[in-house]
Amino acid sequence: MGVGSPAETRFEFGENWRKFAAVVDEARVAEAERSLQAMLGVERLDGRSFLDVGCGSGLFSLAAARLGAAPIRSFDYDAGSVDATIAVKERFLPDAPGWTVERGDATDAAYIGSLGSFDVVYAWGVLHHTGAMWQALDNVSRAVRPGGMLFLAIYNDQGQRSAAWRVVKRIYNRLPRALRTPYAVAVILPFEARSAARAALERNIRGYVRRWTCWEKRGMSRWHDIVDWVGGYPFEVATPDEVAAFCGARGYELVRLTDVGGGIGCNEFVLRRAAERHEAA
């Protein structure tokens, strides 16, 4: 997934998600639907408008459509991601009414303002790749209707570890294309070796293998997620308290938080905008 970035080095998010879009199937869509239902605390999204910020493969726009959301607006800064989302739409719901896919930039306040407001705004694993995360979050927060929901995922701030990962990502994007996959394998191999050893000790090799051969949580692909993680640059991070405070100053109440306990990965937030509009000073 990706949105606009002023950085000089940028991961080709669209290329990765276009490859993933080719393997999207009914099982993955069903898992994505369950993810939305669980985090938003709903069975259906009938009658609710949905904005997919940095739509990537289009999987979650499709899931929202399957749950009855309409209209749906999907945008991404990366043209490859726009193409991937259009391909998924045409394959699964070619006649979906009111589902628009376009190129756009979350860091562009004028563009976001032109979209109007939505009942649900979904920005999972996106804003921290813009190169201007807080500006993008401020823009996106204004696109939620009073009483609406904002579903975010932001990389967890691990201090020096996050700084080290930023270096890893910059190196990936500066390598010749032919060396990027071997580099990603080399980076992730120590982590996978530990996971495999732990699975062996727990006599759960089948579970470890399943992580590679079946869809991941949210219907995603483990390999495509790894490539996105190793290469995903720009790269910004925040603590759960920082995100909650930033959104709270803009009239949001934290409804649900799934954090990574200080570890690697994304903290997930579902926030509700106050019925009365409130803007930070």
SENURO-604679 format. One record per residue (C-alpha): residue number from 0; y, z negated, x negated. Coordinates in steps of 0.2 Angstrom, whole numbers. Layout:
<rs>
<r i="NUM" Y="Y" Z="Z" X="X"/>
...
</rs>
This chain:
<rs>
<r i="0" Y="0" Z="0" X="0"/>
<r i="1" Y="17" Z="3" X="-6"/>
<r i="2" Y="36" Z="3" X="-2"/>
<r i="3" Y="51" Z="8" X="-12"/>
<r i="4" Y="54" Z="1" X="-29"/>
<r i="5" Y="68" Z="3" X="-42"/>
<r i="6" Y="56" Z="-1" X="-56"/>
<r i="7" Y="53" Z="12" X="-70"/>
<r i="8" Y="34" Z="9" X="-69"/>
<r i="9" Y="25" Z="11" X="-52"/>
<r i="10" Y="7" Z="11" X="-47"/>
<r i="11" Y="1" Z="26" X="-37"/>
<r i="12" Y="-3" Z="16" X="-21"/>
<r i="13" Y="-5" Z="32" X="-10"/>
<r i="14" Y="-18" Z="39" X="-22"/>
<r i="15" Y="-29" Z="24" X="-21"/>
<r i="16" Y="-27" Z="21" X="-2"/>
<r i="17" Y="-31" Z="40" X="2"/>
<r i="18" Y="-48" Z="38" X="-7"/>
<r i="19" Y="-51" Z="22" X="3"/>
<r i="20" Y="-46" Z="31" X="20"/>
<r i="21" Y="-60" Z="43" X="17"/>
<r i="22" Y="-73" Z="29" X="19"/>
<r i="23" Y="-65" Z="20" X="34"/>
<r i="24" Y="-78" Z="19" X="47"/>
<r i="25" Y="-81" Z="10" X="64"/>
<r i="26" Y="-87" Z="-6" X="55"/>
<r i="27" Y="-72" Z="-7" X="45"/>
<r i="28" Y="-61" Z="-4" X="59"/>
<r i="29" Y="-70" Z="-18" X="69"/>
<r i="30" Y="-67" Z="-30" X="55"/>
<r i="31" Y="-49" Z="-26" X="54"/>
<r i="32" Y="-47" Z="-29" X="72"/>
<r i="33" Y="-56" Z="-46" X="70"/>
<r i="34" Y="-43" Z="-51" X="56"/>
<r i="35" Y="-28" Z="-47" X="67"/>
<r i="36" Y="-36" Z="-56" X="82"/>
<r i="37" Y="-40" Z="-72" X="71"/>
<r i="38" Y="-23" Z="-73" X="62"/>
<r i="39" Y="-12" Z="-69" X="77"/>
<r i="40" Y="-22" Z="-79" X="89"/>
<r i="41" Y="-24" Z="-66" X="102"/>
<r i="42" Y="-39" Z="-56" X="110"/>
<r i="43" Y="-28" Z="-40" X="114"/>
<r i="44" Y="-11" Z="-33" X="109"/>
<r i="45" Y="-8" Z="-24" X="126"/>
<r i="46" Y="10" Z="-21" X="129"/>
<r i="47" Y="16" Z="-26" X="112"/>
<r i="48" Y="25" Z="-15" X="100"/>
<r i="49" Y="19" Z="-15" X="82"/>
<r i="50" Y="27" Z="-11" X="65"/>
<r i="51" Y="16" Z="-8" X="50"/>
<r i="52" Y="26" Z="-10" X="35"/>
<r i="53" Y="18" Z="-1" X="20"/>
<r i="54" Y="4" Z="6" X="30"/>
<r i="55" Y="-7" Z="11" X="16"/>
<r i="56" Y="-23" Z="18" X="22"/>
<r i="57" Y="-18" Z="16" X="41"/>
<r i="58" Y="-32" Z="4" X="44"/>
<r i="59" Y="-22" Z="-9" X="52"/>
<r i="60" Y="-11" Z="2" X="62"/>
<r i="61" Y="-28" Z="9" X="69"/>
<r i="62" Y="-34" Z="-8" X="72"/>
<r i="63" Y="-18" Z="-13" X="82"/>
<r i="64" Y="-19" Z="3" X="92"/>
<r i="65" Y="-38" Z="-1" X="96"/>
<r i="66" Y="-32" Z="-18" X="102"/>
<r i="67" Y="-19" Z="-10" X="114"/>
<r i="68" Y="-3" Z="-11" X="104"/>
<r i="69" Y="10" Z="2" X="109"/>
<r i="70" Y="21" Z="9" X="103"/>
<r i="71" Y="16" Z="8" X="85"/>
<r i="72" Y="27" Z="13" X="70"/>
<r i="73" Y="19" Z="15" X="53"/>
<r i="74" Y="28" Z="18" X="37"/>
<r i="75" Y="26" Z="19" X="19"/>
<r i="76" Y="36" Z="23" X="4"/>
<r i="77" Y="22" Z="32" X="-5"/>
<r i="78" Y="19" Z="50" X="2"/>
<r i="79" Y="0" Z="48" X="-1"/>
<r i="80" Y="-1" Z="33" X="10"/>
<r i="81" Y="8" Z="42" X="24"/>
<r i="82" Y="-5" Z="56" X="22"/>
<r i="83" Y="-19" Z="44" X="22"/>
<r i="84" Y="-13" Z="35" X="38"/>
<r i="85" Y="-10" Z="52" X="47"/>
<r i="86" Y="-28" Z="57" X="42"/>
<r i="87" Y="-35" Z="41" X="49"/>
<r i="88" Y="-25" Z="43" X="65"/>
<r i="89" Y="-31" Z="61" X="67"/>
<r i="90" Y="-49" Z="56" X="64"/>
<r i="91" Y="-50" Z="40" X="75"/>
<r i="92" Y="-36" Z="41" X="88"/>
<r i="93" Y="-28" Z="59" X="88"/>
<r i="94" Y="-21" Z="57" X="105"/>
<r i="95" Y="-14" Z="39" X="103"/>
<r i="96" Y="2" Z="38" X="113"/>
<r i="97" Y="17" Z="31" X="104"/>
<r i="98" Y="10" Z="30" X="87"/>
<r i="99" Y="22" Z="37" X="74"/>
<r i="100" Y="19" Z="38" X="55"/>
<r i="101" Y="32" Z="42" X="43"/>
<r i="102" Y="39" Z="39" X="25"/>
<r i="103" Y="51" Z="24" X="24"/>
<r i="104" Y="57" Z="10" X="12"/>
<r i="105" Y="57" Z="-8" X="16"/>
<r i="106" Y="71" Z="-11" X="4"/>
<r i="107" Y="83" Z="0" X="13"/>
<r i="108" Y="92" Z="-11" X="26"/>
<r i="109" Y="99" Z="4" X="35"/>
<r i="110" Y="82" Z="12" X="37"/>
<r i="111" Y="74" Z="-4" X="44"/>
<r i="112" Y="88" Z="-7" X="55"/>
<r i="113" Y="86" Z="10" X="63"/>
<r i="114" Y="68" Z="6" X="68"/>
<r i="115" Y="73" Z="-6" X="81"/>
<r i="116" Y="64" Z="-22" X="85"/>
<r i="117" Y="45" Z="-26" X="87"/>
<r i="118" Y="34" Z="-39" X="95"/>
<r i="119" Y="23" Z="-39" X="80"/>
<r i="120" Y="28" Z="-34" X="62"/>
<r i="121" Y="14" Z="-33" X="50"/>
<r i="122" Y="17" Z="-33" X="31"/>
<r i="123" Y="1" Z="-38" X="22"/>
<r i="124" Y="1" Z="-37" X="3"/>
<r i="125" Y="16" Z="-25" X="3"/>
<r i="126" Y="33" Z="-33" X="0"/>
<r i="127" Y="28" Z="-40" X="-17"/>
<r i="128" Y="26" Z="-22" X="-23"/>
<r i="129" Y="44" Z="-16" X="-19"/>
<r i="130" Y="53" Z="-23" X="-34"/>
<r i="131" Y="65" Z="-32" X="-22"/>
<r i="132" Y="53" Z="-43" X="-13"/>
<r i="133" Y="66" Z="-55" X="-5"/>
<r i="134" Y="78" Z="-41" X="0"/>
<r i="135" Y="63" Z="-32" X="8"/>
<r i="136" Y="58" Z="-48" X="17"/>
<r i="137" Y="75" Z="-51" X="23"/>
<r i="138" Y="76" Z="-33" X="30"/>
<r i="139" Y="59" Z="-34" X="38"/>
<r i="140" Y="62" Z="-51" X="46"/>
<r i="141" Y="76" Z="-43" X="56"/>
<r i="142" Y="64" Z="-31" X="64"/>
<r i="143" Y="55" Z="-44" X="74"/>
<r i="144" Y="61" Z="-47" X="92"/>
<r i="145" Y="66" Z="-65" X="97"/>
<r i="146" Y="49" Z="-73" X="101"/>
<r i="147" Y="39" Z="-60" X="91"/>
<r i="148" Y="27" Z="-63" X="77"/>
<r i="149" Y="29" Z="-59" X="58"/>
<r i="150" Y="12" Z="-57" X="49"/>
<r i="151" Y="14" Z="-58" X="30"/>
<r i="152" Y="4" Z="-59" X="14"/>
<r i="153" Y="13" Z="-62" X="-2"/>
<r i="154" Y="5" Z="-65" X="-19"/>
<r i="155" Y="3" Z="-83" X="-24"/>
<r i="156" Y="14" Z="-89" X="-38"/>
<r i="157" Y="3" Z="-96" X="-53"/>
<r i="158" Y="17" Z="-98" X="-65"/>
<r i="159" Y="11" Z="-92" X="-83"/>
<r i="160" Y="-4" Z="-84" X="-76"/>
<r i="161" Y="6" Z="-73" X="-64"/>
<r i="162" Y="17" Z="-68" X="-79"/>
<r i="163" Y="1" Z="-63" X="-88"/>
<r i="164" Y="-5" Z="-52" X="-74"/>
<r i="165" Y="12" Z="-44" X="-73"/>
<r i="166" Y="9" Z="-38" X="-91"/>
<r i="167" Y="-9" Z="-32" X="-87"/>
<r i="168" Y="-2" Z="-21" X="-73"/>
<r i="169" Y="12" Z="-14" X="-83"/>
<r i="170" Y="-1" Z="-9" X="-96"/>
<r i="171" Y="-12" Z="0" X="-83"/>
<r i="172" Y="3" Z="11" X="-77"/>
<r i="173" Y="8" Z="16" X="-94"/>
<r i="174" Y="-10" Z="21" X="-99"/>
<r i="175" Y="-15" Z="40" X="-98"/>
<r i="176" Y="-24" Z="43" X="-81"/>
<r i="177" Y="-41" Z="45" X="-89"/>
<r i="178" Y="-40" Z="27" X="-97"/>
<r i="179" Y="-35" Z="18" X="-81"/>
<r i="180" Y="-52" Z="16" X="-73"/>
<r i="181" Y="-60" Z="10" X="-89"/>
<r i="182" Y="-46" Z="-2" X="-91"/>
<r i="183" Y="-48" Z="-9" X="-74"/>
<r i="184" Y="-66" Z="-11" X="-77"/>
<r i="185" Y="-63" Z="-21" X="-93"/>
<r i="186" Y="-50" Z="-32" X="-85"/>
<r i="187" Y="-61" Z="-37" X="-70"/>
<r i="188" Y="-77" Z="-38" X="-80"/>
<r i="189" Y="-75" Z="-56" X="-85"/>
<r i="190" Y="-71" Z="-62" X="-68"/>
<r i="191" Y="-86" Z="-52" X="-61"/>
<r i="192" Y="-98" Z="-59" X="-74"/>
<r i="193" Y="-93" Z="-77" X="-69"/>
<r i="194" Y="-95" Z="-72" X="-51"/>
<r i="195" Y="-112" Z="-65" X="-54"/>
<r i="196" Y="-118" Z="-80" X="-64"/>
<r i="197" Y="-112" Z="-92" X="-51"/>
<r i="198" Y="-122" Z="-82" X="-38"/>
<r i="199" Y="-137" Z="-82" X="-49"/>
<r i="200" Y="-136" Z="-101" X="-51"/>
<r i="201" Y="-134" Z="-103" X="-32"/>
<r i="202" Y="-148" Z="-91" X="-29"/>
<r i="203" Y="-136" Z="-80" X="-19"/>
<r i="204" Y="-137" Z="-63" X="-28"/>
<r i="205" Y="-139" Z="-54" X="-12"/>
<r i="206" Y="-122" Z="-61" X="-6"/>
<r i="207" Y="-114" Z="-55" X="-23"/>
<r i="208" Y="-122" Z="-38" X="-21"/>
<r i="209" Y="-116" Z="-37" X="-3"/>
<r i="210" Y="-98" Z="-39" X="-9"/>
<r i="211" Y="-100" Z="-23" X="-18"/>
<r i="212" Y="-110" Z="-13" X="-6"/>
<r i="213" Y="-102" Z="-18" X="11"/>
<r i="214" Y="-84" Z="-20" X="17"/>
<r i="215" Y="-74" Z="-34" X="12"/>
<r i="216" Y="-64" Z="-47" X="22"/>
<r i="217" Y="-52" Z="-37" X="33"/>
<r i="218" Y="-63" Z="-22" X="32"/>
<r i="219" Y="-57" Z="-17" X="15"/>
<r i="220" Y="-66" Z="-10" X="0"/>
<r i="221" Y="-69" Z="-21" X="-15"/>
<r i="222" Y="-67" Z="-8" X="-28"/>
<r i="223" Y="-51" Z="-1" X="-20"/>
<r i="224" Y="-44" Z="-19" X="-19"/>
<r i="225" Y="-48" Z="-21" X="-38"/>
<r i="226" Y="-39" Z="-6" X="-42"/>
<r i="227" Y="-24" Z="-11" X="-32"/>
<r i="228" Y="-24" Z="-28" X="-40"/>
<r i="229" Y="-26" Z="-22" X="-58"/>
<r i="230" Y="-13" Z="-8" X="-56"/>
<r i="231" Y="-2" Z="-15" X="-42"/>
<r i="232" Y="16" Z="-14" X="-50"/>
<r i="233" Y="30" Z="-19" X="-47"/>
<r i="234" Y="23" Z="-37" X="-45"/>
<r i="235" Y="32" Z="-52" X="-38"/>
<r i="236" Y="25" Z="-69" X="-32"/>
<r i="237" Y="31" Z="-84" X="-22"/>
<r i="238" Y="24" Z="-101" X="-17"/>
<r i="239" Y="20" Z="-104" X="1"/>
<r i="240" Y="35" Z="-116" X="2"/>
<r i="241" Y="47" Z="-103" X="-4"/>
<r i="242" Y="41" Z="-91" X="9"/>
<r i="243" Y="41" Z="-103" X="23"/>
<r i="244" Y="59" Z="-109" X="18"/>
<r i="245" Y="66" Z="-92" X="16"/>
<r i="246" Y="59" Z="-87" X="34"/>
<r i="247" Y="64" Z="-104" X="41"/>
<r i="248" Y="82" Z="-101" X="36"/>
<r i="249" Y="81" Z="-85" X="47"/>
<r i="250" Y="75" Z="-93" X="62"/>
<r i="251" Y="56" Z="-93" X="60"/>
<r i="252" Y="43" Z="-106" X="63"/>
<r i="253" Y="27" Z="-106" X="53"/>
<r i="254" Y="12" Z="-104" X="65"/>
<r i="255" Y="-2" Z="-101" X="53"/>
<r i="256" Y="-5" Z="-102" X="34"/>
<r i="257" Y="-20" Z="-97" X="25"/>
<r i="258" Y="-17" Z="-101" X="7"/>
<r i="259" Y="-27" Z="-98" X="-9"/>
<r i="260" Y="-26" Z="-116" X="-15"/>
<r i="261" Y="-15" Z="-112" X="-30"/>
<r i="262" Y="-27" Z="-98" X="-36"/>
<r i="263" Y="-26" Z="-79" X="-37"/>
<r i="264" Y="-23" Z="-68" X="-23"/>
<r i="265" Y="-12" Z="-68" X="-7"/>
<r i="266" Y="-6" Z="-82" X="4"/>
<r i="267" Y="-6" Z="-76" X="22"/>
<r i="268" Y="8" Z="-82" X="34"/>
<r i="269" Y="10" Z="-79" X="53"/>
<r i="270" Y="27" Z="-84" X="58"/>
<r i="271" Y="36" Z="-84" X="75"/>
<r i="272" Y="54" Z="-79" X="77"/>
<r i="273" Y="65" Z="-91" X="88"/>
<r i="274" Y="69" Z="-85" X="105"/>
<r i="275" Y="87" Z="-86" X="101"/>
<r i="276" Y="92" Z="-75" X="86"/>
<r i="277" Y="96" Z="-85" X="70"/>
<r i="278" Y="103" Z="-77" X="54"/>
<r i="279" Y="104" Z="-85" X="37"/>
<r i="280" Y="121" Z="-87" X="31"/>
</rs>
